[in-house]
Amino acid sequence: MRLLTTCFLMLFALLFMLSCSSGNKTTFDTDSYNYDSDRHSDTETADSNDGTAQPDKDSDTTDTANDTASDDDDTTLQTDADNNTPDEDSVTTICVAGTVVCSKDELTKKTCHENEQEWIFSPCPEDYYCDSQTLECEMMYITSIDATDKYTRLLKINVVTGEGTELCKSDHITAYNSSTFSRENILYLSASGKLDKMNPSTCEITEIGTTGFKAVPGITSDRNNGIFGIANKNNLIGYQNKLISLDVLTGAGAIIGDLGSSFSTCGATWSEPLKSVYAITAATNKLYIIDPATGFATPVHDLIDEEGDPFKFGSVGIEMHPMNGKIYACSSVTPSLLVIDPETGVVKKVGEGMGHEDPCNNLAAPWKDVFEEM
């Protein structure tokens, strides 16, 4: 019995020692794992099998991300045209060296610099515009309808020399006494209470309709894409001396307001700087500014020649050229193209040779080069 007890105690002691040994090993491994984790976070991990240094996975991922970010930065630099030091291969050219074009307002010629990064601007001289066909600065022009008893002709008049050339003619015979270009460069004609339009490249005339007025000798573009007209004293009572608007689709006229003065033969032109209408009538030989909202005409100057004497108009054509802002005029009293100073009322002669067979009574200037496709 004593021997059995002794053996039991020895077995119990052996099991206790084995249990303690196993607990210490677990604690060691845990400590070792914690130790290795600390090392792992600082540098690299030793492989438990062969001791070979292994790359840190987290560090590798971070480095890869940094490398990717670095690559992205390089790409942005190469494609960012605003960067001060872009990659030479990424520079975006804006034009081909030596290319010549006209500016949008047709007053400047632009030539692409040899570096293909900028334009060289060459403004055209006064009264010249950049021709989109020749790509050269050409003299500005104005047009006029020469309505004879045989045909209707369209004349192109040089504003520098005053000389005119025939562009085309039509066998459509109507005594047109006013013309104007809308902002869309459509050439409108008026005569005897009707409104028509002409193709300036062929002189083909299309009838639009009647205005509802007996006579509208002065038409001009308005602030939008329509046209204004002056119904003079030759109209019926209630329709005399009015500023009217004309429907470009039907020709119908609508009264805006009373001019406040008696107009006989006359002409009108839109002033973009003033957002108003300039007008002349032979009844007074004065220059007026007409309020487009009320129709009231305010006299601003007596018209005089270069010697200071009154300039007396017979028939009247007037047009402010939208490119140079000058007011041109024509009349039955002279074969010369005229230019009017709106600050003084002085009327000067540009030159003779406009080319009319009948006295000039209308002028029109396009907002853009209307003959660029001819």
C-alpha positions as CSV (number, residue, x, y, z in Angstrom):
1,M,0.0,0.0,0.0
2,R,2.9,2.3,0.9
3,L,4.5,1.4,-2.4
4,L,1.4,2.2,-4.3
5,T,1.0,5.6,-2.6
6,T,4.7,6.4,-3.4
7,C,4.2,5.6,-7.1
8,F,1.1,7.7,-7.3
9,L,2.9,10.7,-5.8
10,M,5.8,10.3,-8.2
11,L,3.4,10.1,-11.2
12,F,1.6,13.2,-9.9
13,A,5.0,15.0,-9.6
14,L,6.0,14.0,-13.1
15,L,2.7,15.3,-14.6
16,F,3.1,18.6,-12.7
17,M,6.6,19.1,-14.1
18,L,5.5,18.4,-17.6
19,S,2.6,20.8,-17.2
20,C,5.0,23.5,-16.0
21,S,7.4,22.9,-18.8
22,S,4.6,23.2,-21.4
23,G,3.3,26.5,-19.8
24,N,6.8,28.0,-20.0
25,K,7.2,27.1,-23.7
26,T,3.9,28.8,-24.5
27,T,4.9,31.9,-22.7
28,F,8.3,31.9,-24.5
29,D,6.7,31.5,-27.9
30,T,4.4,34.3,-27.2
31,D,7.2,36.5,-26.0
32,S,9.2,35.6,-29.1
33,Y,6.3,36.4,-31.3
34,N,5.9,39.7,-29.6
35,Y,9.5,40.4,-30.0
36,D,9.5,39.5,-33.6
37,S,6.5,41.7,-34.1
38,D,8.4,44.6,-32.7
39,R,11.3,43.9,-35.0
40,H,8.9,43.5,-37.9
41,S,7.5,47.0,-37.5
42,D,11.0,48.5,-37.5
43,T,13.0,46.7,-40.1
44,E,12.6,43.2,-41.5
45,T,11.7,39.7,-40.2
46,A,14.1,36.7,-39.9
47,D,12.6,33.6,-41.4
48,S,12.1,30.9,-38.7
49,N,13.3,28.2,-41.1
50,D,16.5,29.5,-42.6
51,G,17.1,32.8,-41.0
52,T,17.1,34.6,-44.4
53,A,15.9,38.3,-44.1
54,Q,12.4,38.7,-45.7
55,P,11.0,42.0,-47.0
56,D,8.5,43.8,-44.8
57,K,5.1,43.3,-46.5
58,D,3.6,46.5,-45.0
59,S,6.7,48.5,-45.9
60,D,6.7,47.0,-49.4
61,T,3.1,48.1,-49.9
62,T,3.8,51.6,-48.7
63,D,6.8,51.9,-50.9
64,T,4.8,50.6,-53.9
65,A,2.2,53.2,-53.1
66,N,4.8,55.9,-52.9
67,D,6.3,54.8,-56.2
68,T,2.9,54.9,-57.8
69,A,2.3,58.4,-56.4
70,S,5.7,59.4,-57.7
71,D,4.8,58.1,-61.2
72,D,1.5,60.0,-61.1
73,D,3.3,63.2,-60.3
74,D,5.6,62.7,-63.2
75,T,2.6,62.1,-65.5
76,T,1.0,65.4,-64.3
77,L,4.1,67.3,-64.9
78,Q,4.4,65.9,-68.4
79,T,0.9,66.8,-69.4
80,D,0.4,70.0,-67.4
81,A,0.8,72.7,-70.0
82,D,0.7,75.4,-67.2
83,N,3.7,73.9,-65.4
84,N,6.7,76.1,-65.5
85,T,9.0,73.3,-66.6
86,P,6.9,70.8,-68.6
87,D,8.3,67.9,-70.4
88,E,9.3,69.0,-73.9
89,D,7.3,66.2,-75.5
90,S,4.1,67.2,-73.7
91,V,4.0,70.9,-75.0
92,T,0.7,71.5,-76.7
93,T,1.0,73.6,-79.9
94,I,-1.7,76.2,-80.7
95,C,-0.9,76.7,-84.3
96,V,1.4,75.7,-87.2
97,A,4.4,77.9,-87.7
98,G,3.8,80.5,-90.4
99,T,0.0,80.0,-90.5
100,V,-1.9,83.3,-91.3
101,V,-5.5,83.9,-90.2
102,C,-7.7,86.9,-89.7
103,S,-9.0,87.9,-86.3
104,K,-12.7,87.5,-85.5
105,D,-13.4,91.2,-85.9
106,E,-11.5,91.1,-89.2
107,L,-9.3,94.1,-88.2
108,T,-6.1,92.2,-87.5
109,K,-3.9,89.7,-89.3
110,K,-2.5,86.9,-87.1
111,T,0.7,84.9,-87.9
112,C,1.7,81.8,-86.0
113,H,5.1,82.3,-84.3
114,E,7.9,79.7,-85.2
115,N,7.6,78.3,-81.7
116,E,4.0,77.4,-82.4
117,Q,3.0,78.7,-79.0
118,E,1.8,82.2,-79.8
119,W,0.3,84.5,-82.4
120,I,2.0,87.6,-83.8
121,F,-0.7,90.3,-84.2
122,S,-0.5,92.8,-87.1
123,P,-3.4,95.3,-86.9
124,C,-4.6,96.5,-90.3
125,P,-4.2,100.2,-91.1
126,E,-7.2,102.6,-90.6
127,D,-10.1,101.8,-93.0
128,Y,-8.6,98.4,-93.9
129,Y,-9.8,95.0,-92.9
130,C,-8.3,91.5,-93.0
131,D,-9.7,89.6,-96.1
132,S,-10.3,86.0,-95.2
133,Q,-9.5,84.9,-98.8
134,T,-6.3,86.8,-99.5
135,L,-5.3,86.9,-95.8
136,E,-4.1,90.4,-96.5
137,C,-5.3,93.8,-95.2
138,E,-7.6,95.2,-97.9
139,M,-9.5,98.5,-98.1
140,M,-12.9,98.5,-96.5
141,Y,-16.0,98.9,-98.7
142,I,-19.6,99.9,-98.6
143,T,-22.4,98.9,-101.0
144,S,-25.1,100.7,-102.8
145,I,-28.2,99.7,-105.0
146,D,-28.3,101.5,-108.3
147,A,-31.9,101.1,-109.4
148,T,-32.4,102.1,-113.0
149,D,-35.3,101.7,-115.4
150,K,-33.4,98.8,-117.1
151,Y,-32.0,96.7,-114.2
152,T,-31.0,96.8,-110.5
153,R,-27.2,96.9,-109.9
154,L,-25.2,96.2,-106.8
155,L,-22.1,98.4,-106.4
156,K,-19.1,97.9,-104.2
157,I,-17.6,101.2,-103.2
158,N,-14.1,101.6,-101.7
159,V,-14.2,103.8,-98.6
160,V,-10.6,104.9,-99.0
161,T,-10.8,106.1,-102.7
162,G,-14.6,106.5,-103.2
163,E,-14.4,104.4,-106.4
164,G,-17.1,101.8,-107.1
165,T,-17.3,98.6,-109.1
166,E,-20.3,96.6,-110.2
167,L,-20.7,93.3,-108.5
168,C,-23.8,92.0,-110.2
169,K,-27.1,93.1,-111.6
170,S,-30.7,91.8,-111.9
171,D,-33.4,92.4,-114.4
172,H,-35.8,92.8,-111.4
173,I,-36.8,96.5,-111.9
174,T,-38.0,98.3,-108.8
175,A,-37.2,101.9,-107.7
176,Y,-35.4,100.9,-104.5
177,N,-34.4,103.9,-102.4
178,S,-33.0,102.3,-99.3
179,S,-30.9,99.3,-98.3
180,T,-29.2,97.8,-95.3
181,F,-27.5,94.7,-94.0
182,S,-28.9,93.0,-90.9
183,R,-26.5,91.7,-88.3
184,E,-26.9,88.3,-90.0
185,N,-25.5,90.0,-93.2
186,I,-28.8,89.7,-95.1
187,L,-29.2,92.6,-97.6
188,Y,-32.6,94.2,-97.4
189,L,-34.1,96.7,-99.9
190,S,-37.1,98.9,-99.6
191,A,-39.2,100.8,-102.1
192,S,-42.9,101.9,-102.6
193,G,-44.2,100.3,-99.4
194,K,-42.5,96.9,-99.9
195,L,-39.6,95.0,-98.4
196,D,-37.3,92.7,-100.4
197,K,-33.9,91.0,-99.9
198,M,-31.0,90.5,-102.3
199,N,-28.3,87.9,-102.5
200,P,-25.2,90.1,-102.7
201,S,-23.2,87.4,-104.6
202,T,-25.7,87.0,-107.5
203,C,-28.1,90.0,-107.2
204,E,-31.0,87.5,-107.0
205,I,-34.0,89.4,-105.4
206,T,-36.6,87.8,-103.2
207,E,-39.8,89.6,-102.4
208,I,-40.7,89.6,-98.7
209,G,-43.9,91.6,-98.4
210,T,-45.6,94.9,-98.0
211,T,-44.8,97.2,-95.1
212,G,-48.3,98.8,-94.7
213,F,-46.7,102.2,-95.3
214,K,-46.6,104.2,-98.5
215,A,-42.9,105.2,-98.3
216,V,-40.1,104.0,-96.1
217,P,-37.0,105.7,-97.6
218,G,-34.7,105.0,-94.6
219,I,-34.1,101.5,-93.3
220,T,-31.3,100.2,-91.0
221,S,-30.4,97.3,-88.9
222,D,-31.6,97.4,-85.3
223,R,-30.1,96.3,-82.0
224,N,-30.9,92.6,-82.8
225,N,-31.4,90.9,-86.1
226,G,-34.3,93.0,-87.4
227,I,-34.5,96.4,-89.0
228,F,-35.8,99.9,-88.4
229,G,-37.3,102.2,-90.9
230,I,-38.3,105.8,-91.2
231,A,-41.8,106.5,-92.6
232,N,-41.5,110.0,-93.9
233,K,-44.1,112.8,-94.5
234,N,-45.2,111.2,-97.8
235,N,-47.3,108.6,-95.9
236,L,-50.9,108.9,-95.1
237,I,-52.1,110.9,-92.0
238,G,-51.3,108.9,-88.9
239,Y,-48.4,107.2,-90.6
240,Q,-46.2,110.2,-91.3
241,N,-42.8,110.9,-89.7
242,K,-42.6,107.7,-87.6
243,L,-39.8,105.4,-86.6
244,I,-41.1,101.9,-87.4
245,S,-39.9,98.3,-87.0
246,L,-40.1,96.0,-89.9
247,D,-40.7,92.3,-89.7
248,V,-38.0,90.7,-91.8
249,L,-40.2,87.6,-92.5
250,T,-43.4,89.4,-93.6
251,G,-42.3,93.0,-94.3
252,A,-45.0,94.4,-92.0
253,G,-44.2,97.6,-90.3
254,A,-45.2,98.6,-86.7
255,I,-45.0,102.1,-85.4
256,I,-42.5,102.7,-82.5
257,G,-43.0,106.5,-82.1
258,D,-43.2,109.9,-83.6
259,L,-40.0,111.5,-84.9
260,G,-41.0,115.0,-83.7
261,S,-39.8,116.5,-87.0
262,S,-40.9,116.5,-90.6
263,F,-38.8,114.1,-92.7
264,S,-38.8,114.2,-96.5
265,T,-36.1,112.3,-98.4
266,C,-34.0,110.8,-95.7
267,G,-31.7,108.0,-94.6
268,A,-30.9,106.2,-91.3
269,T,-28.1,104.1,-89.8
270,W,-27.6,102.2,-86.6
271,S,-24.9,103.4,-84.3
272,E,-23.4,100.5,-82.3
273,P,-21.5,102.8,-79.9
274,L,-24.6,104.9,-79.1
275,K,-27.1,102.0,-79.4
276,S,-29.2,104.6,-81.3
277,V,-30.0,105.6,-84.8
278,Y,-28.4,108.4,-86.8
279,A,-30.5,110.0,-89.5
280,I,-30.4,112.8,-92.1
281,T,-33.3,114.5,-93.9
282,A,-33.0,116.9,-96.8
283,A,-36.0,118.8,-95.2
284,T,-33.6,120.3,-92.7
285,N,-30.1,119.2,-93.6
286,K,-29.4,118.3,-90.1
287,L,-27.9,115.2,-88.4
288,Y,-30.3,113.6,-85.9
289,I,-30.0,110.9,-83.2
290,I,-33.2,108.9,-82.9
291,D,-34.1,107.1,-79.7
292,P,-34.9,103.5,-80.7
293,A,-37.3,103.1,-77.7
294,T,-39.5,106.2,-78.3
295,G,-38.8,107.1,-82.0
296,F,-38.0,110.7,-81.1
297,A,-35.4,112.4,-83.3
298,T,-33.1,114.9,-81.6
299,P,-31.1,117.3,-84.0
300,V,-27.4,117.4,-83.0
301,H,-25.7,119.3,-85.9
302,D,-26.4,121.4,-88.9
303,L,-24.5,119.7,-91.8
304,I,-21.8,121.9,-93.3
305,D,-19.1,121.5,-95.9
306,E,-15.4,121.8,-95.3
307,E,-15.6,125.6,-95.8
308,G,-18.3,125.9,-93.2
309,D,-21.2,126.5,-95.6
310,P,-24.5,124.6,-95.3
311,F,-24.4,121.2,-97.1
312,K,-27.7,120.7,-98.8
313,F,-28.7,117.1,-99.5
314,G,-31.1,116.2,-102.3
315,S,-31.5,112.4,-102.1
316,V,-29.9,110.8,-99.0
317,G,-27.9,107.7,-98.4
318,I,-26.2,107.2,-95.0
319,E,-24.4,104.4,-93.3
320,M,-22.2,104.0,-90.2
321,H,-19.6,101.4,-91.1
322,P,-19.6,98.8,-88.2
323,M,-15.9,98.1,-88.7
324,N,-14.4,101.6,-88.5
325,G,-17.3,103.5,-86.9
326,K,-17.3,106.2,-89.7
327,I,-20.5,107.7,-91.1
328,Y,-20.6,107.6,-94.9
329,A,-23.2,109.3,-97.0
330,C,-24.2,110.0,-100.6
331,S,-26.5,112.4,-102.3
332,S,-27.9,113.5,-105.7
333,V,-26.0,116.8,-105.4
334,T,-22.5,115.2,-105.8
335,P,-21.1,112.0,-107.4
336,S,-18.7,111.7,-104.5
337,L,-18.8,109.3,-101.5
338,L,-19.0,111.5,-98.4
339,V,-18.0,111.1,-94.8
340,I,-19.7,112.9,-91.9
341,D,-18.0,113.9,-88.6
342,P,-20.7,113.2,-86.0
343,E,-19.0,115.6,-83.5
344,T,-19.1,118.6,-85.8
345,G,-21.5,117.9,-88.7
346,V,-18.8,118.6,-91.2
347,V,-19.3,116.7,-94.5
348,K,-16.1,115.8,-96.5
349,K,-15.7,114.3,-99.9
350,V,-13.8,111.0,-100.1
351,G,-13.6,110.7,-103.8
352,E,-15.6,110.4,-107.0
353,G,-16.4,107.5,-109.2
354,M,-19.0,105.5,-107.2
355,G,-20.4,104.2,-110.5
356,H,-24.1,105.1,-110.2
357,E,-26.2,105.6,-113.4
358,D,-29.0,107.2,-111.3
359,P,-28.3,109.5,-108.4
360,C,-27.2,107.7,-105.2
361,N,-29.9,107.5,-102.5
362,N,-28.8,104.5,-100.4
363,L,-25.7,102.9,-98.7
364,A,-25.2,99.7,-96.8
365,A,-22.2,98.2,-95.0
366,P,-22.0,94.5,-94.0
367,W,-21.1,93.5,-90.4
368,K,-18.7,91.0,-91.8
369,D,-17.1,90.5,-95.2
370,V,-20.2,89.5,-97.2
371,F,-18.3,88.5,-100.3
372,E,-15.9,86.0,-98.8
373,E,-17.5,83.1,-100.6
374,M,-17.5,84.7,-104.0
